Amino acid sequence: MGFWDKFKLSASDPSSPPPKLSLVPLIALVFYSVSGGPFGVEDSVGAGGPLLAILGFLILPFFWSVPEALVTAELSTAFPANGGYVLWIREAFGPFWGFQGGFWKWISGVIDNALYPVLFLDYLSPTFPTLASGLTRGVSIFGITLGLTFLNYRGLAVVGFTAVCLAIFSLAPFAVMGLLALPKLEPRRWTSAHLGRVNWKNYLNNLFWNLNFWDKSSTLAGEVEDPSKTFPRALYISIFVVVASYLVPILAGTGALELDQSRWVDGYFSTIAFAIGGSWLRIWVQLAAALSNMGLFEAEMSSDSFQLLGMAEMGMLPKFLARRSRHGTPVWGIAFSALGIVMLSWMSFAEIIELLNFLYSVGMLLELAAFVALRVRRPDIPRPYKAPVGDRLGCVLVCVPPAALLVFVMSFASLRVVVVSASVIVVGLGLYWGLEAAKAHKWLEFIRGSPLPGEASSGLLEPGQ
């Protein structure tokens, strides 16, 4: 009997909170885990030009987004519990690698969430220049983080409903922009490409960042209503919505206006909106950007905090991290995630993307390996949704393109990013053995999610101990 079988038996507690997320809120949370709209894709045009940006968002989803969604759909329905990919990796490779993969992905998620207060202010700073730098910017970042953290604390039902409303409001101005741009479009502008001037590192990092994190919603699988049906549907609908939300504004902006590639940086869509529709559309885009970043923040924090809760329920982290508020949310998981966001928000947009991409890639390689290993070693696990890729060879083949992309993206990392990432990995190693020592000596209280060193595995997961 594997860890998952024991976990299911121990977790069948009728007093547990009922599932709260249905299809539409889950689609919104997946959308915000991955995208949140086109805010931030401007750098793909600035780094690669219109043609490469358009081709990137048309082609890359087939080699990256679809395989990652297939893996997430299968394993989220096979392991419908909080913790997501941590549980998959643990079942495939044991608690050590489960902890390491979870730590890397949690750190990358917190780094990712530090982007959204930055993007929020970048879109407002053209209208309110005092938000661009200095004390006002620092205080604003802290206030935004505090307010959004409280909203997350209020519960997934609130977060899910908020995400649906924000998604509708955030995507609407770009649909309007696309319609208003139609009479001005000159398709020849879409073919502009100067390969010798492409900043490949920024281009690939931007594409990758805007198309990853499909697996993040798996960390709250235990809160989803009928996950065997809801997860696959939500993931596939979200792929279409995400790709469309990128292509429509890029096609409108590059096709309707003369290209000034140097101006395509984060926040530039508000300028495009003014050129195409006037000040009213610019204000709408700026408000949409601000509110979209709220949705991105909420989805990421929900995933990160429920990951810590799930790891505590598995016995990987101290028991206090499994504590829920009266709203059903992870109290300490939210607090630790918010603290990390405040500490990282001083970094620039490009620095944050490069660092989180590297750490995310390391964790994702482990996740793809777990997908293949579980198909080979644990074919007995019920899979309500099974990715239509065949058996062992098909699983390997579907993982090759995303794995190659992950290694390729990592190869562009700067020395500084490699050093920081290596430091995070070393911290993860030390933290694991430190927690194992705390468990063995009973310095901290753990839910029995894993055996003590030298203890037989039959004592797994006895809740309350």
C-alpha positions as CSV (number, residue, x, y, z in Angstrom):
1,M,0.0,0.0,0.0
2,G,1.4,3.4,-1.0
3,F,1.4,6.7,0.8
4,W,-1.7,7.8,-1.2
5,D,-3.8,4.8,-0.1
6,K,-3.0,5.5,3.5
7,F,-3.6,9.2,3.1
8,K,-7.1,8.5,1.6
9,L,-8.0,6.3,4.6
10,S,-6.9,8.8,7.1
11,A,-8.5,11.8,5.4
12,S,-12.0,10.3,5.1
13,D,-13.3,12.6,7.9
14,P,-17.0,13.6,7.6
15,S,-16.2,16.7,9.7
16,S,-13.9,18.1,6.9
17,P,-15.0,21.2,5.2
18,P,-17.2,20.5,2.1
19,P,-15.8,21.2,-1.4
20,K,-16.4,24.8,-2.4
21,L,-15.2,25.3,-6.0
22,S,-17.5,24.4,-9.0
23,L,-16.5,24.6,-12.7
24,V,-16.8,28.3,-13.4
25,P,-14.9,29.6,-10.3
26,L,-12.2,26.9,-10.9
27,I,-11.8,28.1,-14.5
28,A,-11.4,31.6,-13.2
29,L,-8.8,30.5,-10.7
30,V,-6.9,28.4,-13.3
31,F,-7.0,31.4,-15.7
32,Y,-5.6,33.6,-13.0
33,S,-3.0,31.0,-11.9
34,V,-1.6,31.0,-15.5
35,S,-2.5,34.4,-17.0
36,G,-5.0,37.0,-15.8
37,G,-5.1,38.6,-19.1
38,P,-2.4,40.2,-21.4
39,F,-0.8,42.4,-18.7
40,G,2.9,41.7,-18.9
41,V,3.0,40.1,-22.4
42,E,4.1,43.5,-23.9
43,D,7.8,42.4,-23.3
44,S,7.4,39.5,-25.7
45,V,6.9,42.0,-28.5
46,G,9.6,44.3,-27.2
47,A,12.1,41.4,-27.1
48,G,11.2,39.5,-30.2
49,G,9.0,41.7,-32.4
50,P,5.4,41.1,-33.6
51,L,5.9,38.0,-35.7
52,L,7.8,36.1,-33.0
53,A,5.4,37.2,-30.3
54,I,2.4,36.0,-32.3
55,L,4.0,32.7,-33.3
56,G,5.2,32.1,-29.8
57,F,1.7,32.4,-28.3
58,L,0.2,30.3,-31.1
59,I,2.8,27.4,-31.1
60,L,4.2,27.2,-27.6
61,P,0.9,26.1,-26.0
62,F,0.9,22.9,-28.0
63,F,4.4,22.0,-26.7
64,W,4.0,23.3,-23.2
65,S,0.6,24.3,-22.0
66,V,-1.3,21.3,-23.4
67,P,1.2,18.7,-22.0
68,E,1.3,20.4,-18.6
69,A,-2.5,20.6,-18.6
70,L,-2.8,16.8,-19.4
71,V,-0.4,15.9,-16.6
72,T,-2.3,18.2,-14.2
73,A,-5.7,16.8,-15.2
74,E,-4.7,13.2,-14.8
75,L,-2.9,13.5,-11.5
76,S,-5.3,16.0,-9.9
77,T,-8.1,13.5,-10.5
78,A,-6.0,10.6,-9.3
79,F,-5.0,12.4,-6.1
80,P,-7.8,14.8,-5.3
81,A,-6.4,16.3,-2.1
82,N,-4.7,19.5,-1.1
83,G,-1.0,19.6,-1.8
84,G,-1.3,18.7,-5.5
85,Y,2.1,18.0,-7.1
86,V,3.7,17.5,-3.7
87,L,1.6,14.5,-3.2
88,W,2.3,13.2,-6.8
89,I,6.1,13.5,-6.3
90,R,5.9,12.0,-2.9
91,E,4.0,9.0,-4.1
92,A,6.4,8.5,-7.0
93,F,9.8,9.2,-5.3
94,G,9.2,9.4,-1.5
95,P,9.0,12.1,1.1
96,F,12.5,13.6,0.5
97,W,11.8,14.5,-3.1
98,G,8.2,15.4,-2.4
99,F,9.4,18.0,0.1
100,Q,12.1,19.4,-2.2
101,G,9.7,19.7,-5.2
102,G,7.1,21.4,-3.0
103,F,9.7,23.8,-1.5
104,W,11.0,24.8,-4.9
105,K,7.5,25.3,-6.3
106,W,6.3,27.2,-3.3
107,I,9.2,29.6,-3.4
108,S,8.7,30.2,-7.2
109,G,5.0,30.8,-6.4
110,V,5.8,33.4,-3.8
111,I,8.3,35.1,-6.1
112,D,5.6,35.1,-8.9
113,N,3.1,36.7,-6.5
114,A,5.6,39.5,-5.8
115,L,5.1,40.5,-9.4
116,Y,1.5,41.6,-9.1
117,P,1.7,44.6,-6.8
118,V,4.6,45.7,-9.0
119,L,2.5,45.3,-12.2
120,F,-0.5,47.0,-10.5
121,L,1.6,50.1,-9.8
122,D,3.3,50.0,-13.3
123,Y,-0.1,50.4,-15.0
124,L,-1.2,53.2,-12.7
125,S,2.1,55.1,-12.6
126,P,1.6,56.9,-16.0
127,T,-1.5,58.5,-14.5
128,F,-0.1,58.8,-11.0
129,P,3.7,59.4,-11.3
130,T,4.3,59.3,-7.5
131,L,3.6,55.5,-7.6
132,A,6.7,55.0,-9.9
133,S,9.3,55.0,-7.1
134,G,10.3,56.0,-3.6
135,L,8.4,55.8,-0.3
136,T,5.0,56.1,-1.9
137,R,5.6,53.0,-4.0
138,G,6.9,51.0,-1.1
139,V,3.9,51.9,1.2
140,S,1.5,51.2,-1.7
141,I,3.0,47.7,-2.2
142,F,2.6,46.9,1.5
143,G,-1.0,48.2,1.6
144,I,-2.0,46.3,-1.5
145,T,-0.5,43.1,-0.2
146,L,-2.2,43.5,3.2
147,G,-5.6,44.2,1.7
148,L,-5.5,41.3,-0.8
149,T,-4.2,38.9,1.9
150,F,-7.2,39.7,4.0
151,L,-9.5,38.9,1.1
152,N,-7.8,35.6,0.6
153,Y,-8.2,34.9,4.3
154,R,-12.0,35.2,3.9
155,G,-12.3,31.9,2.0
156,L,-12.2,30.2,-1.4
157,A,-15.8,30.9,-2.1
158,V,-15.1,34.6,-1.9
159,V,-11.9,34.2,-3.9
160,G,-13.6,32.1,-6.6
161,F,-16.6,34.5,-7.0
162,T,-14.2,37.5,-7.0
163,A,-12.0,35.8,-9.7
164,V,-15.0,35.3,-12.0
165,C,-16.1,39.0,-11.8
166,L,-12.5,40.2,-12.2
167,A,-11.9,38.0,-15.2
168,I,-15.0,39.3,-17.0
169,F,-14.1,43.0,-16.2
170,S,-10.4,42.5,-17.1
171,L,-10.9,40.9,-20.5
172,A,-13.8,43.1,-21.7
173,P,-11.7,46.2,-22.7
174,F,-9.4,44.0,-24.9
175,A,-12.4,42.6,-26.7
176,V,-13.5,46.2,-27.3
177,M,-9.9,47.2,-28.3
178,G,-9.9,44.3,-30.9
179,L,-13.2,45.5,-32.4
180,L,-12.1,49.2,-32.6
181,A,-8.8,48.2,-34.2
182,L,-10.3,46.2,-37.0
183,P,-10.6,49.2,-39.5
184,K,-7.0,50.2,-38.8
185,L,-5.4,46.8,-39.1
186,E,-2.5,46.4,-41.6
187,P,-1.6,42.7,-41.5
188,R,1.8,43.3,-43.0
189,R,2.9,44.8,-39.6
190,W,2.4,41.4,-38.0
191,T,5.3,40.0,-40.1
192,S,7.9,42.4,-38.7
193,A,10.9,40.4,-37.5
194,H,14.6,41.3,-37.0
195,L,16.2,38.1,-35.8
196,G,19.6,39.7,-35.3
197,R,18.1,42.1,-32.7
198,V,16.0,39.6,-30.8
199,N,16.7,39.5,-27.0
200,W,16.1,35.7,-26.8
201,K,16.5,35.5,-23.0
202,N,13.8,38.1,-22.3
203,Y,11.6,36.7,-25.1
204,L,11.6,33.1,-23.9
205,N,11.3,34.0,-20.3
206,N,8.3,36.2,-21.0
207,L,6.6,33.5,-23.2
208,F,7.3,30.8,-20.6
209,W,6.1,32.9,-17.7
210,N,2.8,33.8,-19.4
211,L,2.1,30.2,-20.3
212,N,3.1,28.3,-17.2
213,F,1.6,27.4,-13.7
214,W,-1.1,25.2,-15.1
215,D,-0.4,22.8,-12.2
216,K,-0.9,25.5,-9.5
217,S,-4.6,24.9,-9.0
218,S,-3.9,21.2,-8.1
219,T,-2.7,22.3,-4.7
220,L,-6.3,23.0,-3.7
221,A,-7.8,19.9,-5.3
222,G,-9.3,18.9,-2.0
223,E,-11.6,22.0,-2.1
224,V,-13.0,21.2,-5.6
225,E,-16.4,19.8,-6.3
226,D,-16.3,16.6,-8.3
227,P,-12.6,17.0,-9.3
228,S,-12.7,14.0,-11.7
229,K,-14.9,16.0,-14.0
230,T,-14.3,19.6,-13.0
231,F,-10.5,19.7,-13.3
232,P,-10.1,18.5,-16.9
233,R,-12.9,20.7,-18.1
234,A,-11.6,23.8,-16.3
235,L,-8.0,23.2,-17.6
236,Y,-9.0,22.8,-21.3
237,I,-11.4,25.8,-21.3
238,S,-8.7,27.9,-19.6
239,I,-6.2,27.1,-22.4
240,F,-8.5,28.6,-25.0
241,V,-9.3,31.7,-22.9
242,V,-5.6,32.3,-22.0
243,V,-4.3,32.1,-25.6
244,A,-7.1,34.3,-26.9
245,S,-6.5,36.9,-24.2
246,Y,-2.9,37.2,-25.4
247,L,-3.4,37.1,-29.1
248,V,-6.3,39.6,-29.5
249,P,-4.5,42.6,-27.9
250,I,-1.1,41.8,-29.5
251,L,-2.8,41.5,-33.0
252,A,-4.7,44.8,-32.3
253,G,-1.7,46.7,-31.0
254,T,0.9,45.6,-33.6
255,G,-1.6,45.6,-36.5
256,A,-3.2,49.0,-35.9
257,L,-0.2,51.1,-34.9
258,E,3.2,51.8,-36.3
259,L,5.8,49.7,-34.5
260,D,8.1,51.3,-31.9
261,Q,9.5,48.1,-30.4
262,S,11.3,49.9,-27.6
263,R,8.0,51.1,-26.1
264,W,6.6,47.5,-25.7
265,V,7.3,47.1,-22.0
266,D,4.9,46.2,-19.2
267,G,2.1,48.8,-19.0
268,Y,2.2,49.7,-22.7
269,F,-1.3,48.4,-23.4
270,S,-2.7,51.4,-21.7
271,T,-0.9,53.6,-24.3
272,I,-2.2,51.4,-27.1
273,A,-5.7,51.7,-25.7
274,F,-5.5,55.5,-25.8
275,A,-4.3,55.5,-29.4
276,I,-7.0,53.1,-30.6
277,G,-10.0,54.2,-28.5
278,G,-9.1,57.3,-26.5
279,S,-8.8,58.2,-22.9
280,W,-11.9,56.3,-21.8
281,L,-10.4,53.0,-23.1
282,R,-7.0,53.7,-21.5
283,I,-8.7,54.3,-18.1
284,W,-10.6,51.0,-18.6
285,V,-7.5,49.1,-19.4
286,Q,-5.6,50.6,-16.4
287,L,-8.5,49.7,-14.1
288,A,-8.6,46.2,-15.7
289,A,-4.9,45.8,-15.1
290,A,-5.2,46.8,-11.5
291,L,-8.1,44.5,-10.9
292,S,-6.6,41.7,-12.9
293,N,-3.5,41.8,-10.7
294,M,-5.9,41.4,-7.7
295,G,-7.2,38.1,-9.3
296,L,-3.6,36.9,-10.1
297,F,-2.6,37.6,-6.5
298,E,-5.6,35.8,-5.0
299,A,-5.2,32.7,-7.2
300,E,-1.5,32.4,-6.5
301,M,-1.9,33.0,-2.8
302,S,-4.7,30.4,-2.6
303,S,-2.5,27.8,-4.4
304,D,0.6,28.6,-2.3
305,S,-1.2,28.6,1.1
306,F,-3.2,25.4,0.4
307,Q,0.1,23.8,-0.7
308,L,1.6,24.4,2.7
309,L,-1.6,23.2,4.4
310,G,-1.5,20.0,2.3
311,M,2.2,19.4,3.1
312,A,1.3,19.8,6.8
313,E,-1.5,17.3,6.5
314,M,1.0,14.9,4.9
315,G,3.3,15.4,7.9
316,M,6.0,17.2,5.9
317,L,5.6,20.5,7.8
318,P,4.6,21.2,11.4
319,K,1.0,20.7,12.4
320,F,0.3,24.4,13.0
321,L,0.5,25.0,9.2
322,A,-2.6,22.7,8.8
323,R,-4.7,25.1,10.9
324,R,-7.7,26.6,9.1
325,S,-9.5,29.8,9.9
326,R,-13.3,29.8,10.5
327,H,-13.5,30.5,6.7
328,G,-11.7,27.3,5.9
329,T,-8.5,29.0,4.7
330,P,-4.9,28.1,5.8
331,V,-4.1,30.8,8.5
332,W,-0.3,30.3,8.6
333,G,0.0,29.4,5.0
334,I,-1.4,32.8,4.0
335,A,0.7,34.5,6.6
336,F,4.0,33.0,5.3
337,S,3.1,33.6,1.7
338,A,2.3,37.3,2.4
339,L,5.6,37.7,4.3
340,G,7.6,36.3,1.3
341,I,5.8,38.7,-1.1
342,V,6.6,41.8,0.9
343,M,10.2,40.7,1.1
344,L,10.6,40.1,-2.6
345,S,8.6,43.1,-4.0
346,W,11.7,45.3,-4.3
347,M,13.0,43.3,-7.3
348,S,12.4,44.4,-10.8
349,F,9.9,42.8,-13.2
350,A,12.6,41.1,-15.3
351,E,14.6,39.9,-12.3
352,I,11.5,38.3,-10.7
353,I,10.5,36.5,-13.9
354,E,13.9,35.1,-14.5
355,L,14.3,33.8,-10.9
356,L,10.9,32.3,-10.6
357,N,11.2,30.6,-14.1
358,F,14.4,28.8,-13.1
359,L,13.0,27.5,-9.8
360,Y,9.7,26.6,-11.4
361,S,11.5,24.7,-14.1
362,V,13.5,22.6,-11.6
363,G,10.3,21.6,-9.8
364,M,8.4,21.0,-13.0
365,L,11.1,18.6,-14.3
366,L,10.6,16.5,-11.1
367,E,6.8,16.7,-11.6
368,L,7.0,15.4,-15.2
369,A,9.3,12.5,-14.0
370,A,6.6,11.7,-11.3
371,F,3.9,11.5,-14.0
372,V,5.9,8.9,-16.0
373,A,7.0,7.0,-12.8
374,L,3.5,6.7,-11.5
375,R,2.2,5.3,-14.9
376,V,5.0,2.7,-14.7
377,R,5.0,1.9,-11.0
378,R,1.5,2.6,-9.9
379,P,-0.9,1.6,-12.7
380,D,-3.3,0.4,-10.0
381,I,-4.2,3.9,-8.9
382,P,-7.7,4.8,-10.1
383,R,-7.4,7.6,-12.7
384,P,-10.9,9.1,-13.3
385,Y,-9.3,11.1,-16.1
386,K,-6.4,9.5,-18.0
387,A,-4.4,11.6,-20.4
388,P,-5.0,10.2,-23.9
389,V,-1.3,9.6,-24.7
390,G,-1.1,5.9,-24.6
391,D,1.0,3.9,-22.1
392,R,4.6,4.2,-21.1
393,L,6.1,5.3,-24.4
394,G,3.3,7.8,-24.9
395,C,3.8,9.3,-21.5
396,V,7.6,9.7,-22.1
397,L,7.0,11.3,-25.5
398,V,4.4,13.8,-24.3
399,C,6.9,14.9,-21.6
400,V,9.9,15.4,-23.9
401,P,8.9,18.7,-25.4
402,P,8.1,20.5,-22.1
403,A,11.2,19.0,-20.5
404,A,13.3,20.2,-23.3
405,L,11.8,23.7,-23.1
406,L,12.4,23.7,-19.3
407,V,16.1,22.9,-19.8
408,F,16.3,25.5,-22.6
409,V,14.8,28.3,-20.5
410,M,17.1,27.4,-17.6
411,S,20.1,27.6,-19.9
412,F,19.4,31.4,-20.4
413,A,19.6,32.1,-16.6
414,S,22.2,34.6,-15.5
415,L,24.9,33.7,-13.0
416,R,23.1,35.6,-10.3
417,V,19.9,33.6,-10.8
418,V,21.8,30.3,-10.8
419,V,23.5,31.3,-7.5
420,V,20.3,32.4,-5.9
421,S,18.4,29.3,-7.1
422,A,21.2,27.0,-5.9
423,S,21.0,28.8,-2.5
424,V,17.3,28.1,-2.4
425,I,17.9,24.4,-3.2
426,V,20.5,24.2,-0.4
427,V,18.1,25.8,2.0
428,G,15.5,23.2,1.0
429,L,17.9,20.4,1.8
430,G,18.7,21.8,5.2
431,L,15.1,22.5,6.0
432,Y,14.1,18.9,5.2
433,W,16.7,17.4,7.5
434,G,16.0,20.0,10.2
435,L,12.3,19.1,10.2
436,E,13.1,15.4,10.3
437,A,15.2,16.0,13.4
438,A,12.4,18.1,14.9
439,K,10.0,15.2,14.2
440,A,12.3,12.6,15.6
441,H,13.0,14.5,18.8
442,K,9.4,15.8,19.1
443,W,10.6,19.5,19.1
444,L,7.5,20.3,17.0
445,E,4.2,18.6,16.6
446,F,3.5,16.9,13.3
447,I,0.5,15.1,11.8
448,R,1.8,11.6,11.1
449,G,2.2,12.1,7.4
450,S,5.5,10.2,7.2
451,P,7.2,7.7,9.4
452,L,9.9,8.8,11.8
453,P,13.4,7.8,10.9
454,G,13.7,4.1,11.4
455,E,10.0,3.7,12.1
456,A,7.8,1.2,10.2
457,S,5.5,2.8,7.6
458,S,2.4,1.2,9.0
459,G,2.0,4.2,11.4
460,L,1.3,6.7,8.6
461,L,-1.2,9.5,9.0
462,E,-2.9,9.1,12.3
463,P,-4.6,12.5,12.6
464,G,-4.3,14.3,15.8
465,Q,-1.0,12.8,16.8
